[in-house]
């Protein structure tokens, strides 16, 4: 179970995962050993899944963000497993969510331009178990975050 110190530690790491154990300990008014042990425990327990660098997609030539809505007319466990494994292998798909409702999946796709997105759609069209329901091109991001709130429920 996570306590208040764990949650504050997670909040700090989400803001800057490059903080040293010493810097984290100072900000939490603790010594380094318990901070190190807490981080290792949360890594072991899967609370902390990994550490990553957040990249500006536009600055690396991927300015186009498209939300692609997919339906699966023949909704079987085999089709679900095959589609999800295929999507996991597609580097242009940043996020993929299995939804409840009329749309079965929503994919967040990045591309260089609309032509590259059209090529992505051609790849999806090869998958017999799905159909692309719609695509929505993002004009700009109002909010982007990877930070999961870590405040305790009252």
Number of C-alpha atoms within 10 A of each C-alpha: 4 11 9 11 13 16 15 17 19 22 17 16 18 17 11 11 15 14 12 13 16 15 13 21 18 13 12 15 9 13 14 16 11 12 20 15 11 16 18 13 13 16 13 11 10 10 12 15 10 8 10 8 8 8 8 10 14 13 8 9 12 16 16 19 25 19 18 19 21 21 20 19 12 12 12 11 9 11 17 17 10 13 17 15 11 12 16 13 9 12 10 19 19 13 14 17 12 14 13 8 8 11 15 18 20 20 19 19 22 24 21 16 13 13 10 15 19 12 12 17 14 11 11 18 13 10 13 12 18 20 15 16 15 12 17 11 14 13 9 9 7 6 5 6 6 8 11 9 10 15 10 10 4 3
